[in-house]
Amino acid sequence: MSNNDISDLSQCPIVIRGLRKTFLDFWRRPTVEAVKGLDLTVRRGEVYGFLGPNGSGKSTTIKMILGLLRPTAGTIRVLGEAPDSVKAKRKIGYLPEISHLHPFLTPRETLMYYADLFGMPKREAKRRVAELIDMVDLAAAADRAVGGFSKGMARRVGVAQALINAPELLILDEPTSGLDPIGTREVKDLVRMLAQGGVTVLMTSHLLADVEDVCDRVAIVSHGVLQAEGTIGELLRQPDVVRFGVEGLDDESAAKLREMIERHVGHPVTQDYPAISLEAFFLQVVAKEGKTREFKLAPYLERSDK
């Protein structure tokens, strides 16, 4: 389905049409055209992967979605509003690639600070902060200064602050950066859980396996131009290759079956043995020691202004 096939664009959290951004030098002369006529539509409740190499225009596009940069041309609607709308910003959560946390504040103090920025009543803020601290598994370190945290622990605080306002739209820039395999899996499970709860997620990552695991659709940009867009299945399927999975065959039976197929198609066929990913194997091993956790849909998803 193309961007233009959606019947009611007003219901889509992000709608971008003809977006362009040209940076100018001191003398107002064009220097770099970072985004060139970009069209994107992100649907409600989906996890949308926004991919591209360094310098492709991803960060510039995200800054325009957040209202931090003004487009040179084109239109952006975020939750039905202009990107600089305060009404829209109250419903957006953002995790930047690098979280700049105050080193002398604890996770609890950090989250209370962000709750105060959103004007959240103190009682509600305390409840939500406690839920988020538990969710990101920082209860044991909730009252330690974040300046002594590892990168992975600091990333957990960043994830929690992005969720403090129970956003309708969550923008994640490299969300698993610095996390170990268990933390990475937990963040991916959290992203899927949020989407099931109706949160729309726009996610960028250079870890393509993470994107493949959690995203409903992906867009790939290069040099400011949309090069490909679709579901993971649509983009990765090899239409001229069919793979069968058959359990319980020994090597001799498998060889006879392969020979029969070769006679039918008239050319050699490959035979291999399916394998799970290293991540899946790692998690199976550590799960035996009870190291992994399962997220549950928490009350913090209930927005107070709904």
Secondary structure per residue as TSV (DSSP state, phi and psi in degrees):
chain	resnum	aa	ss	phi	psi
A	1	M	-	360.0	130.2
A	2	S	-	-84.7	168.7
A	3	N	G	-57.2	-35.2
A	4	N	G	-82.8	-2.5
A	5	D	G	-86.7	-3.6
A	6	I	-	-82.2	126.2
A	7	S	S	-71.2	-37.5
A	8	D	-	-127.1	90.8
A	9	L	G	-66.7	-21.9
A	10	S	G	-65.5	-19.9
A	11	Q	G	-88.6	-2.1
A	12	C	S	-92.1	129.0
A	13	P	S	-61.6	-31.8
A	14	I	E	-132.1	124.3
A	15	V	E	-130.9	119.4
A	16	I	E	-123.5	131.2
A	17	R	E	-136.5	125.6
A	18	G	E	59.7	33.6
A	19	L	E	-72.9	129.8
A	20	R	E	-134.6	144.8
A	21	K	E	-142.6	117.2
A	22	T	E	-116.1	124.8
A	23	F	E	-87.0	142.8
A	24	L	E	-114.2	154.3
A	25	D	-	-87.8	-172.9
A	26	F	T	-58.4	-31.0
A	27	W	T	-92.0	13.5
A	28	R	S	66.4	27.0
A	29	R	-	-96.4	138.8
A	30	P	E	-60.8	134.5
A	31	T	E	-115.6	-51.4
A	32	V	E	-136.9	129.6
A	33	E	E	-96.2	98.6
A	34	A	E	-79.5	-33.6
A	35	V	E	-130.9	132.6
A	36	K	E	-128.0	87.3
A	37	G	E	67.7	46.5
A	38	L	E	-82.0	132.8
A	39	D	E	-117.3	125.6
A	40	L	E	-143.2	145.6
A	41	T	E	-136.5	120.1
A	42	V	E	-107.2	124.8
A	43	R	-	-88.6	155.4
A	44	R	T	-63.3	132.9
A	45	G	T	78.6	10.2
A	46	E	-	-106.0	159.3
A	47	V	E	-101.8	116.0
A	48	Y	E	-113.2	118.3
A	49	G	E	-88.1	127.8
A	50	F	E	-115.0	102.8
A	51	L	E	-117.3	156.9
A	52	G	-	166.9	159.2
A	53	P	-	-71.0	169.7
A	54	N	T	-57.1	136.5
A	55	G	T	83.1	12.2
A	56	S	S	-85.4	-12.4
A	57	G	S	106.1	2.3
A	58	K	H	-60.9	-54.3
A	59	S	H	-62.8	-39.3
A	60	T	H	-62.2	-42.3
A	61	T	H	-63.8	-44.1
A	62	I	H	-62.9	-40.6
A	63	K	H	-63.0	-34.7
A	64	M	H	-71.8	-36.4
A	65	I	H	-62.2	-37.8
A	66	L	T	-81.6	-4.7
A	67	G	T	79.7	14.8
A	68	L	S	-85.8	-20.3
A	69	L	S	-130.7	149.4
A	70	R	-	-97.6	135.9
A	71	P	-	-65.9	150.3
A	72	T	S	-75.6	-35.2
A	73	A	E	-157.7	164.6
A	74	G	E	94.8	179.1
A	75	T	E	-129.2	148.6
A	76	I	E	-134.4	130.9
A	77	R	E	-122.4	125.9
A	78	V	E	-119.9	114.7
A	79	L	T	53.8	37.9
A	80	G	T	79.6	4.1
A	81	E	B	-124.0	168.3
A	82	A	-	-68.2	151.2
A	83	P	T	-58.8	-28.4
A	84	D	T	-89.3	8.4
A	85	S	-	-70.9	128.3
A	86	V	H	-63.4	-35.3
A	87	K	H	-59.3	-42.1
A	88	A	H	-70.3	-41.7
A	89	K	H	-63.0	-29.8
A	90	R	T	-66.3	-18.4
A	91	K	T	-108.5	12.8
A	92	I	E	-113.8	136.6
A	93	G	E	-112.2	141.2
A	94	Y	E	-137.2	126.7
A	95	L	E	-113.4	105.6
A	96	P	-	-71.3	166.3
A	97	E	S	-60.5	-37.5
A	98	I	S	-121.6	117.9
A	99	S	-	-85.8	119.6
A	100	H	-	-94.8	95.1
A	101	L	-	-100.3	144.3
A	102	H	-	-68.5	120.0
A	103	P	T	-65.6	-20.3
A	104	F	T	-94.4	-6.0
A	105	L	S	-91.6	150.5
A	106	T	-	-85.8	166.2
A	107	P	H	-55.7	-41.5
A	108	R	H	-62.8	-45.3
A	109	E	H	-66.4	-37.8
A	110	T	H	-62.0	-47.3
A	111	L	H	-69.0	-36.1
A	112	M	H	-64.2	-36.2
A	113	Y	H	-62.4	-46.1
A	114	Y	H	-68.2	-35.3
A	115	A	H	-62.5	-38.4
A	116	D	H	-66.1	-36.0
A	117	L	H	-61.2	-32.1
A	118	F	T	-85.2	1.7
A	119	G	T	70.5	29.4
A	120	M	-	-78.5	133.1
A	121	P	-	-54.5	144.5
A	122	K	H	-60.2	-40.8
A	123	R	H	-64.6	-44.2
A	124	E	H	-64.2	-39.8
A	125	A	H	-61.8	-44.2
A	126	K	H	-62.0	-41.9
A	127	R	H	-63.5	-46.1
A	128	R	H	-67.7	-40.2
A	129	V	H	-61.0	-44.0
A	130	A	H	-61.9	-41.4
A	131	E	H	-64.2	-42.7
A	132	L	H	-70.0	-39.7
A	133	I	H	-60.5	-42.0
A	134	D	H	-66.8	-39.7
A	135	M	H	-64.3	-39.8
A	136	V	T	-91.1	10.1
A	137	D	T	61.6	48.4
A	138	L	-	-121.4	18.8
A	139	A	G	-58.8	-38.2
A	140	A	G	-71.9	-19.4
A	141	A	G	-118.0	17.7
A	142	A	T	-63.8	-24.4
A	143	D	T	-117.2	24.1
A	144	R	S	-103.1	145.8
A	145	A	-	-64.0	135.1
A	146	V	G	-71.4	-12.5
A	147	G	G	-61.4	-23.1
A	148	G	G	-98.1	9.5
A	149	F	-	-81.4	152.4
A	150	S	-	-71.4	167.8
A	151	K	H	-61.6	-38.4
A	152	G	H	-64.9	-43.0
A	153	M	H	-66.6	-39.3
A	154	A	H	-63.9	-33.7
A	155	R	H	-65.9	-35.3
A	156	R	H	-64.0	-39.6
A	157	V	H	-62.8	-40.6
A	158	G	H	-61.9	-41.2
A	159	V	H	-62.2	-42.8
A	160	A	H	-63.8	-41.6
A	161	Q	H	-67.4	-28.8
A	162	A	H	-69.2	-19.0
A	163	L	T	-105.5	1.6
A	164	I	T	-60.3	-32.6
A	165	N	T	-95.2	14.9
A	166	A	-	47.3	64.0
A	167	P	-	-69.8	153.1
A	168	E	S	-83.7	-30.5
A	169	L	E	-124.0	123.8
A	170	L	E	-117.2	123.4
A	171	I	E	-110.3	118.4
A	172	L	E	-117.1	120.6
A	173	D	E	-106.6	108.5
A	174	E	S	52.2	61.1
A	175	P	T	-65.9	-25.0
A	176	T	T	-99.3	10.7
A	177	S	T	-60.8	126.1
A	178	G	T	84.4	-0.6
A	179	L	-	-92.9	148.1
A	180	D	-	-76.7	172.7
A	181	P	H	-56.3	-35.7
A	182	I	H	-68.5	-46.2
A	183	G	H	-62.8	-37.6
A	184	T	H	-62.2	-46.7
A	185	R	H	-62.8	-39.7
A	186	E	H	-64.3	-40.6
A	187	V	H	-65.2	-41.1
A	188	K	H	-65.2	-40.0
A	189	D	H	-63.3	-39.1
A	190	L	H	-63.2	-43.1
A	191	V	H	-60.2	-44.9
A	192	R	H	-65.2	-38.9
A	193	M	H	-62.7	-43.3
A	194	L	H	-62.7	-42.2
A	195	A	H	-63.2	-39.7
A	196	Q	H	-64.4	-27.2
A	197	G	T	-85.0	3.9
A	198	G	T	99.6	0.8
A	199	V	-	-80.0	135.8
A	200	T	E	-91.3	132.8
A	201	V	E	-121.9	124.1
A	202	L	E	-106.6	122.3
A	203	M	E	-131.5	132.1
A	204	T	E	-113.5	146.2
A	205	S	-	-164.8	144.2
A	206	H	S	-88.8	-7.7
A	207	L	-	-90.9	91.9
A	208	L	H	-67.0	-25.9
A	209	A	H	-64.5	-36.0
A	210	D	H	-64.5	-43.2
A	211	V	H	-62.6	-43.6
A	212	E	H	-62.4	-32.4
A	213	D	H	-72.0	-36.8
A	214	V	H	-116.7	-18.5
A	215	C	-	-86.5	138.7
A	216	D	S	-77.5	-45.2
A	217	R	E	-135.9	157.2
A	218	V	E	-134.6	151.7
A	219	A	E	-124.4	138.0
A	220	I	E	-116.3	122.9
A	221	V	E	-114.5	149.7
A	222	S	E	-149.1	131.1
A	223	H	T	53.2	37.8
A	224	G	T	77.6	8.6
A	225	V	E	-121.2	137.7
A	226	L	E	-71.4	118.8
A	227	Q	E	-99.0	-30.8
A	228	A	E	-159.3	149.5
A	229	E	E	-154.9	141.4
A	230	G	E	161.1	-176.8
A	231	T	E	-73.3	161.8
A	232	I	H	-57.6	-43.8
A	233	G	H	-62.2	-42.0
A	234	E	H	-64.3	-42.1
A	235	L	H	-78.4	-31.3
A	236	L	H	-100.6	-11.1
A	237	R	-	-67.4	135.9
A	238	Q	-	-97.0	103.4
A	239	P	T	-65.4	-20.3
A	240	D	T	-101.9	14.7
A	241	V	-	-127.5	133.0
A	242	V	-	-122.0	133.7
A	243	R	-	-119.8	132.0
A	244	F	-	-106.1	143.8
A	245	G	-	-115.9	117.3
A	246	V	-	-126.6	122.9
A	247	E	S	-91.6	152.4
A	248	G	S	85.0	12.5
A	249	L	-	-95.9	134.1
A	250	D	-	-84.7	175.2
A	251	D	H	-61.3	-39.0
A	252	E	H	-65.7	-44.5
A	253	S	H	-65.9	-38.5
A	254	A	H	-64.1	-39.4
A	255	A	H	-64.5	-40.9
A	256	K	H	-65.0	-40.4
A	257	L	H	-65.8	-40.8
A	258	R	H	-62.4	-42.6
A	259	E	H	-62.2	-39.0
A	260	M	H	-64.0	-41.6
A	261	I	H	-67.3	-38.9
A	262	E	H	-62.4	-40.4
A	263	R	H	-63.8	-35.5
A	264	H	H	-71.7	-43.0
A	265	V	H	-90.3	-17.7
A	266	G	T	83.0	15.6
A	267	H	S	-157.0	161.9
A	268	P	-	-62.2	148.3
A	269	V	-	-122.8	152.6
A	270	T	-	-88.5	152.8
A	271	Q	-	-130.9	127.9
A	272	D	-	-141.0	179.3
A	273	Y	-	-120.7	124.4
A	274	P	-	-63.0	145.3
A	275	A	-	-132.2	148.1
A	276	I	-	-82.2	165.2
A	277	S	-	-73.4	159.4
A	278	L	H	-62.5	-35.5
A	279	E	H	-61.3	-46.5
A	280	A	H	-62.6	-41.1
A	281	F	H	-64.3	-44.7
A	282	F	H	-57.8	-45.9
A	283	L	H	-68.5	-33.2
A	284	Q	H	-62.2	-41.5
A	285	V	H	-66.4	-49.3
A	286	V	H	-74.8	-22.5
A	287	A	H	-62.9	-27.2
A	288	K	T	-63.6	-23.7
A	289	E	T	-98.8	7.6
A	290	G	T	71.2	31.1
A	291	K	-	-84.3	-23.5
A	292	T	-	-91.7	155.3
A	293	R	-	-125.4	156.7
A	294	E	-	-113.7	127.3
A	295	F	-	-79.0	149.5
A	296	K	-	-124.5	149.2
A	297	L	-	-62.8	116.7
A	298	A	-	-97.1	159.8
A	299	P	G	-62.5	-17.7
A	300	Y	G	-65.0	-14.4
A	301	L	G	-71.7	-14.1
A	302	E	S	-82.1	108.8
A	303	R	-	-75.0	138.4
A	304	S	T	-71.1	-21.3
A	305	D	T	-99.8	9.5
A	306	K	-	-77.4	360.0
